[in-house]
Amino acid sequence: MNNNFDEIWKEIRLILKSHPWHGVSIGKNYPSVVTTYIEIVPTDTLKYELDKQSGYLKIDRPQLFSNVCPTPYGFIPQTYCGDKVAELCREKTGRANIKGDSDPLDICVLTEKVITHNDILVSASPIGGLRMIDGDEADDKIIAVMHKDSIFGEWKDISDCPKSLIDRIKHYFLTYKEAPGASARICEITHVYGREEAYDVINRSNKDYLDKYKDLSELLENK
């Protein structure tokens, strides 16, 4: 971001609550440690989602059946899944029709601590990710551990994570949009990837964000 953009936002933050997507830093040590805005915790029976215009959490829908998210889940601020994220997905899958989903980059945070509510910020260390495709849109899910977590903080790569836990996370995302009685899946996961590729996805999503929101006027006019 240019200096004028930063200075304007410093002034705005003095009088307004920071927008979780635009007004919060991705983290000074990204991609190895990223800020995460938590939208959902495992005890939620409703799916909450950020209202992108106002910055408030809203109820998206009830969780279907007994399917609840197995980890705290949210997004990385100042990221956007656009052309650069979609380009990587096309390279890895060989599918020419993939585009970005135009949302911030999603992230699951593994921690031994019980996080009881959403609408909070957490520092997290990415260890890998899921290459998910929703229709024809790239919808990656970064998997991270809470920074300095006393149990999971020792994990450095997705290979440190038990397959049963990865399968649980995959099952949630493969079924969380299914309507009762649906015969066809909307989402698919083509790859589980490690830390270095997760870093690449994060860097690309930040570049997509900076390309999308070049100046303050464009940001505030976004619907």
MDAnalysis code that builds the backbone (N, CA, C; Angstrom):
import MDAnalysis as mda
import numpy as np

u = mda.Universe.empty(669, n_residues=223, atom_resindex=np.repeat(np.arange(223), 3), trajectory=True)
u.add_TopologyAttr("name", ["N", "CA", "C"] * 223)
u.add_TopologyAttr("resid", np.arange(1, 224))
u.add_TopologyAttr("resname", ["MET", "ASN", "ASN", "ASN", "PHE", "ASP", "GLU", "ILE", "TRP", "LYS", "GLU", "ILE", "ARG", "LEU", "ILE", "LEU", "LYS", "SER", "HIS", "PRO", "TRP", "HIS", "GLY", "VAL", "SER", "ILE", "GLY", "LYS", "ASN", "TYR", "PRO", "SER", "VAL", "VAL", "THR", "THR", "TYR", "ILE", "GLU", "ILE", "VAL", "PRO", "THR", "ASP", "THR", "LEU", "LYS", "TYR", "GLU", "LEU", "ASP", "LYS", "GLN", "SER", "GLY", "TYR", "LEU", "LYS", "ILE", "ASP", "ARG", "PRO", "GLN", "LEU", "PHE", "SER", "ASN", "VAL", "CYS", "PRO", "THR", "PRO", "TYR", "GLY", "PHE", "ILE", "PRO", "GLN", "THR", "TYR", "CYS", "GLY", "ASP", "LYS", "VAL", "ALA", "GLU", "LEU", "CYS", "ARG", "GLU", "LYS", "THR", "GLY", "ARG", "ALA", "ASN", "ILE", "LYS", "GLY", "ASP", "SER", "ASP", "PRO", "LEU", "ASP", "ILE", "CYS", "VAL", "LEU", "THR", "GLU", "LYS", "VAL", "ILE", "THR", "HIS", "ASN", "ASP", "ILE", "LEU", "VAL", "SER", "ALA", "SER", "PRO", "ILE", "GLY", "GLY", "LEU", "ARG", "MET", "ILE", "ASP", "GLY", "ASP", "GLU", "ALA", "ASP", "ASP", "LYS", "ILE", "ILE", "ALA", "VAL", "MET", "HIS", "LYS", "ASP", "SER", "ILE", "PHE", "GLY", "GLU", "TRP", "LYS", "ASP", "ILE", "SER", "ASP", "CYS", "PRO", "LYS", "SER", "LEU", "ILE", "ASP", "ARG", "ILE", "LYS", "HIS", "TYR", "PHE", "LEU", "THR", "TYR", "LYS", "GLU", "ALA", "PRO", "GLY", "ALA", "SER", "ALA", "ARG", "ILE", "CYS", "GLU", "ILE", "THR", "HIS", "VAL", "TYR", "GLY", "ARG", "GLU", "GLU", "ALA", "TYR", "ASP", "VAL", "ILE", "ASN", "ARG", "SER", "ASN", "LYS", "ASP", "TYR", "LEU", "ASP", "LYS", "TYR", "LYS", "ASP", "LEU", "SER", "GLU", "LEU", "LEU", "GLU", "ASN", "LYS"])
u.atoms.positions = np.array([
    [0.832, -1.188, 0.000],
    [0.000, 0.000, 0.000],
    [0.879, 1.255, 0.000],
    [0.401, 2.331, -0.644],
    [1.203, 3.542, -0.651],
    [1.052, 4.303, 0.666],
    [1.948, 5.271, 0.894],
    [1.969, 5.989, 2.171],
    [0.696, 6.774, 2.422],
    [0.138, 7.387, 1.370],
    [-1.100, 8.154, 1.533],
    [-2.242, 7.267, 2.004],
    [-2.331, 6.082, 1.421],
    [-3.369, 5.114, 1.799],
    [-3.236, 4.763, 3.279],
    [-1.995, 4.464, 3.720],
    [-1.755, 4.103, 5.116],
    [-2.119, 5.244, 6.057],
    [-1.757, 6.465, 5.699],
    [-2.023, 7.610, 6.570],
    [-3.520, 7.878, 6.702],
    [-4.247, 7.737, 5.595],
    [-5.695, 7.935, 5.635],
    [-6.344, 6.917, 6.567],
    [-5.904, 5.648, 6.451],
    [-6.488, 4.609, 7.299],
    [-6.135, 4.810, 8.764],
    [-4.952, 5.343, 9.059],
    [-4.602, 5.631, 10.450],
    [-5.578, 6.629, 11.057],
    [-5.966, 7.630, 10.267],
    [-6.918, 8.626, 10.748],
    [-8.306, 8.012, 10.957],
    [-8.725, 7.161, 10.016],
    [-10.042, 6.542, 10.111],
    [-10.126, 5.650, 11.348],
    [-9.057, 4.923, 11.650],
    [-9.074, 4.000, 12.782],
    [-9.200, 4.712, 14.123],
    [-8.902, 6.000, 14.168],
    [-9.035, 6.752, 15.413],
    [-10.492, 6.974, 15.786],
    [-11.375, 6.953, 14.809],
    [-12.776, 7.256, 15.084],
    [-13.715, 6.097, 14.778],
    [-13.264, 5.108, 14.058],
    [-14.119, 3.996, 13.667],
    [-13.477, 2.665, 14.049],
    [-14.317, 1.682, 14.343],
    [-13.832, 0.320, 14.520],
    [-13.277, -0.182, 13.196],
    [-12.126, -0.819, 13.234],
    [-11.512, -1.309, 12.008],
    [-12.370, -2.390, 11.363],
    [-12.509, -2.314, 10.068],
    [-13.190, -3.358, 9.306],
    [-12.314, -4.602, 9.345],
    [-12.863, -5.777, 9.726],
    [-12.020, -6.968, 9.889],
    [-11.288, -7.401, 8.615],
    [-11.852, -7.077, 7.460],
    [-11.222, -7.473, 6.198],
    [-10.210, -6.426, 5.736],
    [-10.602, -5.160, 5.787],
    [-9.789, -4.101, 5.198],
    [-8.958, -3.313, 6.204],
    [-9.432, -3.197, 7.435],
    [-8.788, -2.328, 8.402],
    [-7.846, -3.020, 9.360],
    [-7.677, -4.333, 9.207],
    [-6.788, -5.123, 10.058],
    [-5.640, -5.640, 9.206],
    [-4.430, -5.595, 9.733],
    [-3.256, -6.028, 8.982],
    [-3.240, -7.539, 8.772],
    [-2.706, -7.966, 7.648],
    [-2.491, -9.381, 7.382],
    [-1.477, -9.974, 8.360],
    [-0.640, -9.125, 8.948],
    [0.381, -9.567, 9.891],
    [1.763, -9.204, 9.385],
    [2.588, -8.627, 10.237],
    [3.892, -8.132, 9.789],
    [4.839, -9.256, 9.399],
    [4.585, -10.483, 9.857],
    [5.456, -11.616, 9.530],
    [4.802, -12.615, 8.582],
    [3.782, -12.144, 7.834],
    [3.134, -13.072, 6.901],
    [4.129, -13.460, 5.809],
    [4.050, -14.639, 5.199],
    [2.996, -15.642, 5.380],
    [3.259, -16.654, 6.497],
    [4.399, -16.536, 7.216],
    [4.704, -17.542, 8.241],
    [3.824, -17.387, 9.479],
    [3.400, -16.161, 9.778],
    [2.427, -15.912, 10.851],
    [1.420, -14.908, 10.300],
    [0.143, -15.258, 10.341],
    [-0.887, -14.391, 9.758],
    [-1.950, -14.065, 10.790],
    [-2.530, -12.893, 10.646],
    [-3.700, -12.540, 11.443],
    [-4.894, -13.308, 10.892],
    [-5.718, -13.813, 11.795],
    [-6.925, -14.534, 11.405],
    [-8.130, -13.922, 12.101],
    [-9.162, -13.633, 11.340],
    [-10.430, -13.184, 11.915],
    [-11.350, -14.396, 11.998],
    [-11.776, -14.736, 13.218],
    [-12.580, -15.934, 13.437],
    [-14.068, -15.618, 13.259],
    [-14.706, -16.347, 12.336],
    [-16.142, -16.205, 12.100],
    [-16.953, -17.309, 12.788],
    [-16.378, -18.508, 12.883],
    [-17.097, -19.676, 13.399],
    [-16.197, -20.424, 14.379],
    [-16.793, -20.933, 15.464],
    [-16.086, -21.835, 16.374],
    [-16.839, -23.171, 16.405],
    [-16.189, -24.249, 16.858],
    [-16.810, -25.582, 16.754],
    [-18.144, -25.745, 17.474],
    [-18.447, -24.895, 18.456],
    [-19.729, -25.027, 19.161],
    [-20.889, -24.333, 18.446],
    [-20.610, -23.609, 17.382],
    [-21.673, -22.874, 16.682],
    [-22.593, -23.818, 15.907],
    [-23.879, -23.648, 16.075],
    [-24.854, -24.398, 15.279],
    [-25.416, -23.548, 14.146],
    [-24.962, -22.300, 14.072],
    [-25.283, -21.415, 12.961],
    [-23.992, -21.088, 12.230],
    [-24.072, -20.913, 10.914],
    [-22.905, -20.488, 10.162],
    [-22.914, -18.965, 10.093],
    [-21.918, -18.360, 10.729],
    [-21.762, -16.916, 10.691],
    [-20.821, -16.534, 9.564],
    [-21.030, -15.355, 9.009],
    [-20.203, -14.885, 7.910],
    [-20.100, -13.358, 8.000],
    [-18.951, -12.841, 7.658],
    [-18.780, -11.393, 7.683],
    [-19.623, -10.736, 6.601],
    [-20.380, -9.709, 6.996],
    [-21.032, -8.855, 6.011],
    [-19.955, -7.923, 5.464],
    [-19.592, -8.095, 4.215],
    [-18.391, -7.456, 3.685],
    [-18.521, -5.934, 3.582],
    [-19.750, -5.425, 3.484],
    [-19.907, -3.985, 3.385],
    [-19.802, -3.305, 4.740],
    [-20.463, -3.866, 5.749],
    [-20.511, -3.205, 7.058],
    [-19.370, -3.622, 7.982],
    [-18.851, -4.832, 7.800],
    [-17.839, -5.344, 8.710],
    [-18.409, -6.056, 9.922],
    [-19.735, -6.225, 9.983],
    [-20.368, -6.943, 11.087],
    [-20.582, -8.410, 10.706],
    [-20.593, -9.274, 11.728],
    [-20.943, -10.666, 11.484],
    [-22.441, -10.788, 11.258],
    [-22.826, -11.677, 10.354],
    [-24.246, -11.942, 10.128],
    [-24.458, -13.452, 10.119],
    [-25.693, -13.870, 10.323],
    [-26.034, -15.286, 10.221],
    [-26.238, -15.621, 8.759],
    [-25.440, -16.565, 8.283],
    [-25.566, -16.998, 6.897],
    [-26.660, -18.052, 6.774],
    [-26.581, -19.074, 7.651],
    [-27.574, -20.151, 7.626],
    [-27.328, -21.057, 8.829],
    [-28.331, -21.854, 9.228],
    [-28.070, -22.890, 10.227],
    [-27.118, -23.939, 9.656],
    [-26.283, -24.520, 10.517],
    [-25.457, -25.637, 10.066],
    [-26.381, -26.806, 9.744],
    [-26.120, -27.491, 8.635],
    [-26.977, -28.572, 8.197],
    [-26.754, -29.822, 9.047],
    [-27.844, -30.500, 9.376],
    [-27.798, -31.707, 10.194],
    [-26.959, -31.438, 11.452],
    [-26.038, -32.345, 11.795],
    [-25.167, -32.155, 12.958],
    [-23.764, -31.757, 12.507],
    [-23.662, -31.288, 11.289],
    [-22.356, -30.951, 10.722],
    [-21.878, -29.620, 11.272],
    [-20.863, -29.649, 12.122],
    [-20.296, -28.427, 12.684],
    [-18.818, -28.357, 12.342],
    [-18.310, -27.150, 12.230],
    [-16.915, -26.951, 11.849],
    [-16.001, -27.498, 12.945],
    [-15.031, -28.350, 12.601],
    [-14.192, -28.980, 13.627],
    [-13.110, -28.085, 14.220],
    [-12.893, -26.903, 13.648],
    [-11.872, -25.983, 14.156],
    [-12.415, -24.556, 14.132],
    [-11.826, -23.641, 14.884],
    [-12.120, -22.232, 14.639],
    [-11.796, -21.887, 13.183],
    [-12.668, -21.122, 12.554],
    [-12.600, -20.923, 11.101],
    [-12.932, -19.477, 10.769],
    [-12.163, -18.917, 9.860],
    [-12.428, -17.548, 9.435],
    [-11.634, -17.208, 8.196],
    [-11.044, -16.005, 8.176],
    [-10.309, -15.583, 6.988],
    [-9.105, -14.734, 7.386],
    [-8.210, -14.558, 6.425],
    [-7.020, -13.740, 6.621],
    [-7.313, -12.338, 6.082],
    [-7.213, -11.301, 6.915],
    [-7.464, -9.941, 6.433],
    [-6.520, -9.540, 5.298],
    [-6.974, -8.608, 4.484],
    [-6.194, -8.065, 3.365],
    [-5.750, -9.172, 2.396],
    [-6.660, -10.116, 2.179],
    [-6.474, -11.124, 1.138],
    [-7.726, -11.148, 0.271],
    [-7.571, -11.649, -0.949],
    [-8.677, -11.700, -1.905],
    [-8.363, -12.805, -2.904],
    [-9.312, -13.683, -3.129],
    [-9.090, -14.793, -4.066],
    [-9.522, -14.347, -5.462],
    [-8.532, -13.870, -6.209],
    [-8.771, -13.351, -7.544],
    [-7.952, -14.083, -8.586],
    [-7.407, -13.332, -9.536],
    [-6.736, -13.927, -10.691],
    [-5.504, -14.752, -10.323],
    [-4.697, -14.267, -9.385],
    [-3.444, -14.962, -9.059],
    [-3.705, -16.266, -8.312],
    [-4.689, -16.260, -7.422],
    [-5.059, -17.499, -6.734],
    [-5.658, -18.489, -7.727],
    [-6.524, -17.998, -8.607],
    [-7.145, -18.864, -9.612],
    [-6.101, -19.441, -10.567],
    [-5.099, -18.638, -10.910],
    [-4.044, -19.101, -11.813],
    [-3.317, -20.313, -11.228],
    [-3.013, -20.276, -9.936],
    [-2.346, -21.412, -9.304],
    [-3.237, -22.646, -9.319],
    [-4.521, -22.449, -9.049],
    [-5.468, -23.573, -9.076],
    [-5.548, -24.183, -10.473],
    [-5.558, -23.332, -11.485],
    [-5.591, -23.843, -12.867],
    [-4.331, -24.645, -13.172],
    [-3.171, -24.144, -12.725],
    [-1.907, -24.849, -12.952],
    [-1.907, -26.227, -12.294],
    [-2.404, -26.296, -11.061],
    [-2.352, -27.537, -10.291],
    [-3.401, -28.555, -10.710],
    [-4.535, -28.082, -11.239],
    [-5.624, -28.996, -11.589],
    [-5.740, -29.259, -13.084],
    [-5.145, -28.375, -13.896],
    [-5.283, -28.512, -15.344],
    [-6.642, -28.078, -15.864],
    [-7.402, -27.352, -15.057],
    [-8.733, -26.905, -15.467],
    [-8.670, -25.439, -15.890],
    [-9.047, -25.183, -17.110],
    [-8.880, -23.842, -17.673],
    [-9.978, -22.871, -17.266],
    [-11.083, -23.373, -16.706],
    [-12.239, -22.497, -16.444],
    [-12.282, -21.965, -15.012],
    [-11.274, -22.250, -14.200],
    [-11.306, -21.857, -12.793],
    [-11.090, -20.354, -12.635],
    [-11.887, -19.742, -11.772],
    [-11.719, -18.335, -11.411],
    [-11.690, -18.219, -9.890],
    [-11.269, -17.084, -9.371],
    [-11.284, -16.863, -7.935],
    [-12.703, -16.656, -7.427],
    [-12.915, -16.909, -6.133],
    [-14.281, -16.795, -5.606],
    [-14.610, -15.387, -5.102],
    [-13.664, -14.436, -5.247],
    [-13.887, -13.020, -4.898],
    [-14.153, -12.803, -3.413],
    [-13.636, -13.694, -2.580],
    [-13.748, -13.573, -1.135],
    [-12.363, -13.522, -0.513],
    [-12.259, -13.103, 0.757],
    [-10.973, -13.231, 1.436],
    [-10.600, -14.703, 1.602],
    [-9.311, -14.965, 1.830],
    [-8.797, -16.334, 1.910],
    [-9.204, -16.986, 3.227],
    [-9.846, -18.147, 3.142],
    [-10.330, -18.866, 4.315],
    [-9.192, -19.580, 5.050],
    [-9.362, -19.757, 6.365],
    [-8.336, -20.410, 7.166],
    [-8.970, -21.135, 8.353],
    [-8.483, -22.352, 8.626],
    [-8.842, -23.135, 9.808],
    [-7.669, -23.073, 10.782],
    [-7.949, -22.889, 12.066],
    [-6.890, -22.753, 13.067],
    [-6.994, -23.886, 14.080],
    [-5.959, -24.724, 14.118],
    [-5.896, -25.817, 15.079],
    [-5.323, -25.299, 16.394],
    [-5.979, -25.628, 17.489],
    [-5.498, -25.210, 18.803],
    [-6.024, -26.152, 19.870],
    [-5.244, -26.345, 20.930],
    [-5.712, -27.160, 22.052],
    [-6.617, -26.362, 22.971],
    [-6.646, -25.053, 22.831],
    [-7.470, -24.205, 23.670],
    [-8.907, -24.166, 23.140],
    [-9.847, -23.992, 24.042],
    [-11.248, -23.861, 23.650],
    [-11.541, -22.382, 23.402],
    [-11.845, -22.057, 22.166],
    [-12.247, -20.687, 21.821],
    [-13.763, -20.659, 21.830],
    [-14.321, -19.872, 22.715],
    [-15.756, -19.958, 22.991],
    [-16.630, -19.067, 22.135],
    [-16.039, -18.086, 21.456],
    [-16.874, -17.188, 20.665],
    [-16.093, -16.673, 19.451],
    [-16.833, -16.111, 18.532],
    [-16.246, -15.617, 17.292],
    [-16.019, -14.108, 17.384],
    [-15.764, -13.486, 16.233],
    [-15.525, -12.038, 16.153],
    [-14.283, -11.649, 16.950],
    [-13.228, -12.448, 16.815],
    [-11.957, -12.177, 17.479],
    [-10.822, -12.353, 16.476],
    [-9.644, -11.814, 16.829],
    [-8.448, -11.968, 16.016],
    [-7.492, -12.953, 16.684],
    [-6.897, -13.818, 15.871],
    [-5.961, -14.835, 16.352],
    [-4.736, -14.824, 15.447],
    [-3.551, -14.942, 16.023],
    [-2.338, -15.122, 15.225],
    [-2.153, -16.606, 14.952],
    [-1.896, -16.961, 13.702],
    [-1.817, -18.362, 13.316],
    [-0.641, -18.603, 12.376],
    [-0.070, -19.811, 12.467],
    [1.056, -20.214, 11.621],
    [0.587, -21.260, 10.613],
    [0.506, -20.920, 9.330],
    [0.039, -21.871, 8.318],
    [0.960, -23.084, 8.191],
    [0.356, -24.270, 8.052],
    [1.126, -25.501, 7.847],
    [0.731, -26.213, 6.560],
    [-0.298, -25.744, 5.883],
    [-0.740, -26.391, 4.655],
    [-2.090, -25.861, 4.222],
    [-2.782, -26.659, 3.413],
    [-4.086, -26.215, 2.948],
    [-4.809, -27.260, 2.130],
    [-6.061, -26.981, 1.852],
    [-6.904, -27.807, 0.986],
    [-7.215, -27.023, -0.272],
    [-6.983, -27.625, -1.420],
    [-7.377, -26.982, -2.673],
    [-8.821, -27.365, -2.944],
    [-9.718, -26.485, -2.590],
    [-11.138, -26.756, -2.785],
    [-11.654, -25.971, -3.976],
    [-12.540, -26.598, -4.728],
    [-13.192, -25.952, -5.861],
    [-14.694, -25.990, -5.604],
    [-15.307, -24.830, -5.641],
    [-16.739, -24.684, -5.403],
    [-17.361, -24.242, -6.723],
    [-17.989, -25.181, -7.407],
    [-18.452, -24.904, -8.773],
    [-17.244, -24.788, -9.669],
    [-17.001, -23.592, -10.214],
    [-15.793, -23.361, -11.013],
    [-14.903, -22.312, -10.349],
    [-15.019, -22.174, -9.016],
    [-14.274, -21.151, -8.291],
    [-13.245, -21.762, -7.340],
    [-12.045, -21.197, -7.342],
    [-11.016, -21.583, -6.378],
    [-11.433, -21.084, -4.998],
    [-11.448, -21.990, -4.021],
    [-11.926, -21.659, -2.677],
    [-11.009, -22.340, -1.649],
    [-9.705, -22.033, -1.728],
    [-8.718, -22.687, -0.862],
    [-9.028, -22.502, 0.615],
    [-8.698, -23.536, 1.397],
    [-8.815, -23.483, 2.848],
    [-7.416, -23.691, 3.437],
    [-6.833, -22.630, 3.964],
    [-5.536, -22.736, 4.614],
    [-5.718, -23.424, 5.968],
    [-4.807, -24.329, 6.309],
    [-4.808, -24.978, 7.616],
    [-3.612, -24.456, 8.393],
    [-3.869, -23.984, 9.613],
    [-2.831, -23.352, 10.422],
    [-2.937, -23.829, 11.862],
    [-1.904, -23.565, 12.633],
    [-1.935, -23.798, 14.071],
    [-1.881, -22.441, 14.764],
    [-2.542, -22.342, 15.914],
    [-2.475, -21.086, 16.643],
    [-1.029, -20.812, 17.043],
    [-0.575, -19.616, 16.790],
    [0.817, -19.251, 17.056],
    [1.143, -19.458, 18.536],
    [2.214, -20.201, 18.784],
    [2.703, -20.509, 20.136],
    [1.763, -21.411, 20.919],
    [0.876, -22.135, 20.239],
    [0.025, -23.109, 20.911],
    [0.908, -24.179, 21.563],
    [0.595, -24.554, 22.802],
    [1.478, -25.449, 23.546],
    [1.492, -26.878, 23.019],
    [0.458, -27.280, 22.268],
    [0.417, -28.629, 21.681],
    [0.664, -28.567, 20.177],
    [-0.202, -27.891, 19.452],
    [-0.120, -27.868, 17.992],
    [0.952, -26.922, 17.471],
    [1.464, -26.065, 18.334],
    [2.477, -25.111, 17.897],
    [3.764, -25.742, 17.403],
    [3.978, -27.011, 17.731],
    [5.171, -27.720, 17.260],
    [5.020, -28.224, 15.832],
    [3.807, -28.228, 15.306],
    [3.596, -28.722, 13.945],
    [4.064, -27.674, 12.944],
    [4.883, -28.088, 12.001],
    [5.459, -27.165, 11.022],
    [4.893, -27.357, 9.620],
    [4.347, -28.542, 9.342],
    [3.844, -28.840, 7.999],
    [2.636, -29.750, 8.116],
    [1.846, -29.817, 7.049],
    [0.636, -30.629, 7.053],
    [0.948, -32.101, 7.328],
    [2.162, -32.531, 7.023],
    [2.561, -33.916, 7.278],
    [2.607, -34.232, 8.768],
    [2.666, -33.218, 9.620],
    [2.640, -33.428, 11.072],
    [1.233, -33.673, 11.592],
    [0.243, -33.407, 10.773],
    [-1.160, -33.493, 11.184],
    [-1.711, -34.895, 10.896],
    [-2.357, -35.549, 11.867],
    [-2.921, -36.884, 11.618],
    [-3.919, -36.875, 10.457],
    [-3.887, -37.934, 9.661],
    [-4.789, -38.033, 8.517],
    [-6.250, -37.969, 8.964],
    [-6.562, -38.531, 10.134],
    [-7.948, -38.535, 10.611],
    [-8.471, -37.124, 10.835],
    [-7.594, -36.229, 11.284],
    [-8.012, -34.845, 11.496],
    [-8.212, -34.125, 10.167],
    [-7.304, -34.355, 9.216],
    [-7.468, -33.774, 7.877],
    [-8.762, -34.281, 7.242],
    [-9.043, -35.577, 7.396],
    [-10.270, -36.144, 6.837],
    [-11.508, -35.499, 7.447],
    [-11.440, -35.190, 8.740],
    [-12.566, -34.539, 9.394],
    [-12.823, -33.149, 8.837],
    [-11.738, -32.410, 8.638],
    [-11.871, -31.064, 8.076],
    [-12.390, -31.142, 6.646],
    [-11.851, -32.089, 5.870],
    [-12.313, -32.266, 4.495],
    [-13.803, -32.600, 4.464],
    [-14.238, -33.491, 5.346],
    [-15.646, -33.895, 5.353],
    [-16.561, -32.694, 5.598],
    [-16.158, -31.814, 6.512],
    [-16.982, -30.641, 6.786],
    [-17.158, -29.796, 5.530],
    [-16.055, -29.495, 4.859],
    [-16.136, -28.598, 3.714],
    [-16.772, -29.260, 2.492],
    [-16.704, -30.572, 2.416],
    [-17.342, -31.264, 1.297],
    [-18.854, -31.360, 1.473],
    [-19.333, -31.178, 2.702],
    [-20.762, -31.384, 2.956],
    [-21.475, -30.154, 3.505],
    [-20.733, -29.075, 3.843],
    [-21.381, -27.972, 4.573],
    [-22.368, -27.167, 3.744],
    [-22.373, -27.350, 2.431],
    [-23.351, -26.640, 1.596],
    [-24.432, -27.556, 1.037],
    [-24.376, -28.833, 1.398],
    [-25.330, -29.773, 0.837],
    [-26.705, -29.606, 1.461],
    [-27.707, -29.566, 0.625],
    [-29.080, -29.561, 1.104],
    [-29.498, -30.989, 1.441],
    [-30.427, -31.164, 2.380],
    [-30.911, -32.518, 2.692],
    [-31.398, -33.238, 1.440],
    [-30.916, -34.450, 1.241],
    [-31.329, -35.255, 0.101],
    [-30.619, -34.949, -1.195],
    [-29.618, -34.059, -1.162],
    [-28.905, -33.710, -2.394],
    [-28.158, -34.918, -2.927],
    [-28.193, -35.101, -4.240],
    [-27.550, -36.270, -4.852],
    [-26.169, -35.959, -5.399],
    [-25.870, -34.676, -5.611],
    [-24.578, -34.285, -6.180],
    [-23.895, -33.278, -5.278],
    [-22.588, -33.419, -5.150],
    [-21.822, -32.501, -4.325],
    [-21.520, -31.208, -5.076],
    [-21.595, -30.090, -4.337],
    [-21.281, -28.795, -4.909],
    [-19.776, -28.557, -4.895],
    [-19.120, -29.000, -3.806],
    [-17.696, -28.717, -3.581],
    [-16.860, -29.978, -3.775],
    [-15.620, -29.789, -4.168],
    [-14.660, -30.893, -4.244],
    [-13.301, -30.408, -3.776],
    [-12.526, -31.329, -3.232],
    [-11.162, -31.043, -2.794],
    [-10.222, -31.868, -3.649],
    [-9.380, -31.192, -4.415],
    [-8.512, -31.894, -5.357],
    [-7.137, -32.225, -4.782],
    [-6.655, -31.409, -3.841],
    [-5.322, -31.624, -3.279],
    [-5.288, -31.210, -1.813],
    [-4.439, -31.891, -1.061],
    [-4.000, -31.428, 0.256],
    [-2.539, -31.043, 0.081],
    [-2.194, -29.802, 0.406],
    [-0.824, -29.347, 0.140],
    [-0.144, -28.856, 1.413],
    [1.175, -28.724, 1.332],
    [1.988, -28.403, 2.488],
    [2.224, -26.919, 2.704],
    [3.140, -26.627, 3.620],
    [3.353, -25.256, 4.083],
    [3.809, -24.313, 2.982],
    [4.782, -24.733, 2.165],
    [5.326, -23.828, 1.156],
    [4.266, -23.430, 0.136],
    [3.411, -24.373, -0.230],
    [2.343, -24.031, -1.169],
    [1.302, -23.142, -0.497],
    [1.068, -23.365, 0.799],
    [0.160, -22.480, 1.537],
    [0.701, -21.052, 1.541],
    [2.014, -20.915, 1.743],
    [2.633, -19.582, 1.690],
    [2.392, -18.938, 0.323],
    [2.515, -19.734, -0.737],
    [2.310, -19.219, -2.094],
    [0.880, -18.717, -2.262],
    [-0.093, -19.490, -1.787],
    [-1.497, -19.092, -1.891],
    [-1.742, -17.794, -1.115],
    [-1.170, -17.686, 0.082],
    [-1.348, -16.480, 0.894],
    [-0.742, -15.265, 0.200],
    [0.471, -15.415, -0.303],
    [1.117, -14.299, -1.004],
    [0.311, -13.869, -2.225],
    [-0.174, -14.846, -2.985],
    [-0.976, -14.529, -4.165],
    [-2.268, -13.811, -3.770],
    [-2.892, -14.268, -2.685],
    [-4.160, -13.648, -2.274],
    [-3.949, -12.220, -1.783],
    [-2.798, -11.948, -1.172],
    [-2.508, -10.577, -0.760],
    [-2.261, -9.688, -1.979],
    [-1.564, -10.228, -2.992],
    [-1.356, -9.465, -4.221],
    [-2.674, -9.224, -4.947],
    [-3.544, -10.233, -4.949],
    [-4.876, -10.043, -5.535],
    [-5.635, -8.949, -4.798],
    [-5.495, -8.911, -3.484],
    [-6.169, -7.884, -2.687],
    [-5.669, -6.493, -3.065],
    [-4.346, -6.339, -3.156],
    [-3.782, -5.035, -3.475],
    [-4.131, -4.609, -4.899],
    [-4.262, -5.582, -5.797],
    [-4.698, -5.269, -7.158],
    [-6.167, -4.829, -7.180],
    [-6.970, -5.478, -6.357],
    [-8.410, -5.190, -6.339],
    [-8.700, -3.833, -5.700],
    [-8.032, -3.550, -4.581],
    [-8.314, -2.329, -3.826],
    [-7.098, -1.407, -3.887],
    [-6.971, -0.694, -4.979],
    [-5.776, 0.113, -5.234],
    [-5.761, 1.401, -4.413],
    [-6.934, 1.924, -4.097],
    [-6.969, 3.159, -3.322],
    [-8.203, 3.188, -2.432],
    [-8.233, 4.146, -1.539],
    [-9.290, 4.199, -0.542],
    [-10.663, 4.421, -1.157],
    [-10.767, 5.266, -2.173],
    [-12.068, 5.558, -2.760],
    [-12.677, 4.308, -3.381],
    [-11.846, 3.505, -4.037],
    [-12.347, 2.277, -4.650],
    [-12.797, 1.291, -3.569],
    [-12.039, 1.239, -2.466],
    [-12.372, 0.348, -1.373],
    [-13.723, 0.696, -0.761],
    [-13.938, 1.981, -0.482],
    [-15.165, 2.398, 0.180],
    [-16.378, 2.313, -0.731],
    [-16.149, 2.336, -2.029],
    [-17.278, 2.232, -2.963],
    [-17.647, 0.789, -3.281],
    [-16.821, -0.177, -2.821],
    [-17.067, -1.578, -3.141],
    [-18.376, -2.058, -2.505],
    [-19.164, -2.752, -3.282],
    [-20.440, -3.293, -2.790],
    [-20.341, -4.794, -2.626],
])
